[in-house]
Amino acid sequence: MSLVEVTDFEIHLSSAFFEYNFSPTMKARFEGAHFLNEDGRTFDKTFYDGNIANGAVSRVDLQDNRVIADYVLSLQATF
């Protein structure tokens, strides 16, 4: 059995945040991740029966994984 594998990772911005100070001891923070462009991975794996030169494909695996945007709103205080 022979194998050919191709993986493509897409460029992405990890996260960004905005903070607002209500007082010296309290602030609110809004953070978002994966929201400017798609974060994902494309995976292509081809299995050959015997040698690749024979060209007899036994199995093909195709995967396209995507990560959706997520957001967090937090209130932080110091005591």
N, C-alpha and C positions, 0 to 999 in steps of 0.2 A: 504494500500500500504506500502511495506517495501523497504528499499534501502540499497545497499552495494556499497561503493565507495572506490577505490584504486587510489592514486596519487603518481607518482614517479618523483621526480626532479633529474636531472642529474647534477653531479659535473662539474663545469666549471671554467675556468680562465676568470675573468671579462674583463680586458684590460691590455695592455702594451704599452709603448711609448718610442720613441727615440727622443732626442733633440740635436740640433747642434747650437752653438752660432757663428754667423758670426762676431759680434762685441759685446761690452758690452751692447748695447741697442737693438740688433736685434737677433732673433733666429728663427729657423724653427723647427717644431714639427710634427712628424708622429706618429699617434696613431691607434691601431687596437683593435677591440673587438670581442670576440667569434670566434677566428680563430684557436686556438690550438685543440679544441675538440668541439663537438656539444653541444649546449646549448638548452635544451628542457624540455618538460614535457609530460609524458604519463598519461592519465586519463582514467579510466575504471569505469563506473557507471552502475550497474544492478538494474533495478526496478522489484519488484515482485508483482504479483497480490495477495493481501492478505498477509498472513504470509510467511516468508522465508522458514519455515519448510515444507510448502506445495509444494514448488519447482516450482510454476507456474510463469514463467518469462513473464512480459508484455512488457519490453523494455530494450535494452542494448545500452548504449552510449560509443563509443570508440573514443578517441581523441589522436593524436600524434602531438604535436606542436614543431616546430624547429625554431631556430633563426639563420639567416645566418650571416656571418662575415661582419663587416663594418669597413671602414678605413677613417681617417681624416688627411689631410695634412694642416697645418696652418703656417702662418708667423706672428710672434709676435714682436712688437716693443714698446719701451718706449720713450716718448717725454719729 
